[in-house]
């Protein structure tokens, strides 16, 4: 590109110009003004950037979709259709790991999502069950991607919010074999209780499980029944009660 006193003129007319000043791109477009016309020779959507050598260029991998309002960074010649609601679409080359890195020094790197109800101009408080943030995985079947997450970790309000109360829960979801339905398999609620196979909190137990539990390995503690070491008949009674509750101990007590 030709230059005139630091102003790059190639592809520009009249009062239209672009230049790089201290590595930053500056562009002035006067459509139809200055005796000239609109900027020509540009690919619609591709973003202008200033290189380290002071030249102006466009890159197909940096693209702004003005219709859908999506910013795309791509290292691939093919652009998969993004899912609804996408604002930033990152596409990696084939057979290459796609990674986003947040570097920080002497402080923490944070990846956060936040939600309010209402509108941006008039936000309102969250109510119990509202999903604030989620990490999800989408995969490709025989002919198409799954329409939504097939596995997810959700962060939800575990009660109505106020300025003095922020109850939350973490929900774990998976999709079973021969199914396309995402379903909850466990949660940690605002009381710090772990619930697996159930969403009903008994109000006291730290770990609550609906279904069978199998424990495999050696037990290295001293089992107790009402404060006494379980030996002989007491130990047998304990094992019987565990079996009745469908808790299978597979191993040898130390």
N, C-alpha and C positions, 0 to 999 in steps of 0.2 A: 504494500500500500504506500502511496505517496504521502509526503508530509510537507506542511508549509507552516513554519514557526510552531511546531508541535501539534498542529491540527491535521488530522488524517482526512484526506479529501476524497479518496477513491470510493465510489459508490454513493457519494453524497453530492447534493447540489445546493447552490445558492447559500442561504443562511443555515443549512443543515450541516452539522459536523459532529465528530466524535473524537475523543482524545483520551490518553492515559496520563494521569497526573499522580505521581507517587504511588503507582500501582493501582490506582482507582480509576474506573471507567467513568467518563463524563460524556453525555450525549445531548445534543440540542437538535430538535426536529421542528422545523417550521414548514408544515405542509403547505405547498403552494406559495410560500413567502420568499422574499429575497430574490425574486426573479427565477426561483427554481421550483421543484416539485417535491413530492414525498421521497423518502429514502428508498433506494432501489437495491436489488441484488441481495436481499436478505431472505432467509427461509422462515416463514411464519412459525412462531412458537419457539424456535431455537433462541437461546439466551445469548446476548452479546457479553463478551468478557475481554478483559485486557490481559495480555500475556506478560511474562517477565521481560520480554524483549521490547515491550511498549507498543505492540501491534494489537489491532482489534480483530476478533474472530468470533465464529459461532461454533457451537458444539451440539451435535444431535443428541448427545447423552444428557444435556441440560435443557429441559423443555418445560415450557409453561403452557398448559392447556387452558386457554382463556374461557372456553365454553364451560368446561366442567370444573374449573378452578382447582386444577391438580398440578402440583409441581413434581416433575419426574426426573430422577437421576438414573440413567441406564448405562449398562456396559454390555448390552445385548441388542442384536438387530431386530428382535421380536419383542413386541409389547403386549403382554397378557392383559386382558380386560380387568381393571381393578374392581374391587367390590364396592358397593354403595357406601358413601360417606368418606371415601378416601380423599385425603388432602395432599399427602406426600407419598409417592410411589417410587420405591427403589428396586431396580431390577439388575441382578448380577449376571455375569457371563455363565454359559453352560458349564456344569461340572466344577463350579467354583463356590466356595463358602461365601455366603452373604453375611456381612457383619457390620454392626454399628458400634463404635467405641466412644465412650465419654472419658476423656482424660481430665484429671484434676490433681492438684499438688497441695499438700498440707491441708486438705479438706476432703469432703465426701463427694462422690459423683452420684447424682440423684436423677431417677427417671420416675416422674410422677404424673398422675392424671387427677383432675379435680372436676367436681360436678356440683351444680346448684340446680334446683328446680326453677320454674318460672321462665324468665327471659334474661338475656344479657343486660338489658336496661333495668329490669326489675326482678332480681333473683329472689328465690324463696328457699326455705329450709328443706332438707332431705326428710323423707319419711321412711319408716321401717321397710326393709326389703329393696330399697333403691340400689341399683348397681352403680358404683362410683368409678370403677376401673377394672379392667380385665386383661389377662394375657391369654391369647388363644392360638390354636394350631388348626390350620386348614390344609387338607390334602386333596390329591387328584384321584378320582375313581377311574372307571373304564372310559368315560367320555367327557367328564367335566370335573371341576373342583367342587368340593362340598360347598353348599350355599352359606354356611356359617362354620363356626369353630366345631371341631370334632373332639377336642380336649381343651379344657380351660381352667384357669384359676381366676376366680372372681372376688372382688372386694366390695362388700355390700354394707349398707346401713343395717345395724342389728336392733334398731329402735328409732324413734323419731328424734331428730337432731334439734339442738338449741345452741345458744352461745356458751352454754356451760355443760353440755353433754354431747359427746361424739361417739356413740356406741357403734362398733363395727364387727363384722365377721368375715372370715376367709372361707370360700366355698371351693371345693375340688370337684371337677366334673369330667367324665369320660363317656365315650360311646362304646357300647357292648358290641361283640361280634354279631354279624347278621342284623345290625340295626343302624339307623341313621339318626337316632335321637340322642342328643346330649343329655346326660342325667347326672345328678349329684350323687357322689359316693361318700363324701365326708365333709366335715366343716369344723372350724375352730370358732366358737362364738365369743361374744364380748365378755363372758365370765371366765374365759380361758379354758373351757371344757371342750374335749375332743369327742365328736359324735361321728360314728361310722355306721352306715346302713340305716340311720334314723335321723330325723330332723327335730325330734321331740326331746327336749332337755328335761332330765328328771330333777334338776334343781340342786343336785349335790355331788354326783359322781364326777370325778375328773375325766375319766375315760368311759364312754358309753358305746356299746356295740350291739347291734341287732343282727344276729347270725352266729355261725359257728366260729370258734377261735381255735387254731391249732398252734401249739408251742413246741418247737423241736430244738433239742439241745439239753445240756446239763444244767440243773438248778444248783447254784452254789450258795444258797442261803439256808436258813433254818426255818422251815415252814412252821407256822404257829396256828393253834386253834384257841380262841378266847385267852390269848396271852401265854399259853403253855406250849412247849415244844411238842410237835405232833409226832408221836412214835406209836408203834404197834397199832392197836385198834383205832386210836385217834387219827393216825396218818391214813389208815385204810378208809375211815369215814370221810376224811377230807377229800381223798381221791375219788370216792364214790360221789360226793356232792359235786365235785368238779365235772365228772363225767355226766351226771344228771343235767348239769347246766351246759352240756355239749362243749366243755373246755377239755381238750385232749392234751395231756402232758406226755410227750414222747421223748424220753431221756432218762437219765439216772440222777437221783438226788445225791448231792455231795454230802 
